[in-house]
Amino acid sequence: MFLFTDKTSNPLIIRALSINFENKLFFGIVRHTESAVLKRYNVKEFPKIMVVKATERKPIIYDGEIKYSNIFEFLNIYSETFVAGGGSS
């Protein structure tokens, strides 16, 4: 999972998600200054979340609300192993 961001700090929501998906997904933060990666994934707006899988040709882009429970549900689909929990709306 990549978070593309123009912020300098690591968002708390991503830290919490990375704990919940430990050993299930790899998390990476791509800053707005990393032009080669932004170009490769055609990212022009921030924030953007996407899952990149070796078995898929194209990345899977999250287009929902930047809210913990929504992102958790999205990532849970791609985690290979269902993770219980996720909070409530």
FIZADREN-393513 format. One line per 5 residues: number of its first residue (from 1); their letters; for each residue x, z, y of C-alpha. Coordinates in steps of 0.1 Angstrom, whole numbers. Layout:
// FIZADREN-393513
NUM	A	X:Z:Y | ... $
// end
This chain:
// FIZADREN-393513
1	MFLFT	0:0:0 | 13:-9:34 | 2:5:67 | 11:-18:96 | 12:3:128 $
6	DKTSN	24:3:164 | 27:41:164 | 60:59:161 | 49:88:140 | 36:89:104 $
11	PLIIR	-2:93:105 | -15:125:88 | -42:104:69 | -15:83:52 | 5:114:42 $
16	ALSIN	-26:129:27 | -34:97:8 | 1:94:-5 | -1:129:-19 | -34:121:-37 $
21	FENKL	-20:88:-51 | 14:101:-60 | 28:83:-90 | -1:58:-88 | 6:38:-57 $
26	FFGIV	37:32:-35 | 31:37:2 | 51:20:30 | 48:20:68 | 57:-11:86 $
31	RHTES	63:-7:123 | 54:-32:150 | 91:-39:156 | 97:-53:120 | 90:-89:129 $
36	AVLKR	101:-105:96 | 76:-84:76 | 48:-89:102 | 54:-126:100 | 55:-127:62 $
41	YNVKE	21:-109:60 | 7:-126:91 | -1:-93:108 | -10:-95:145 | -32:-65:150 $
46	FPKIM	-27:-28:144 | -35:-7:125 | -38:-28:93 | -38:-16:57 | -32:-38:27 $
51	VVKAT	-24:-35:-9 | 2:-58:-23 | 1:-62:-61 | 27:-81:-82 | -2:-96:-102 $
56	ERKPI	-20:-110:-71 | -9:-140:-51 | -24:-126:-18 | -24:-91:-4 | -58:-73:-5 $
61	IYDGE	-67:-63:31 | -87:-32:40 | -112:-40:67 | -132:-8:68 | -132:21:92 $
66	IKYSN	-100:41:95 | -114:72:78 | -99:91:50 | -128:89:25 | -133:51:31 $
71	IFEFL	-96:44:26 | -94:67:-4 | -122:47:-21 | -106:14:-13 | -72:25:-27 $
76	NIYSE	-87:41:-57 | -99:7:-69 | -63:-5:-69 | -45:26:-82 | -46:15:-119 $
81	TFVAG	-58:50:-128 | -89:65:-113 | -81:95:-90 | -109:121:-88 | -119:134:-54 $
86	GGSS	-118:117:-21 | -139:140:0 | -173:134:15 | -185:114:44 $
// end
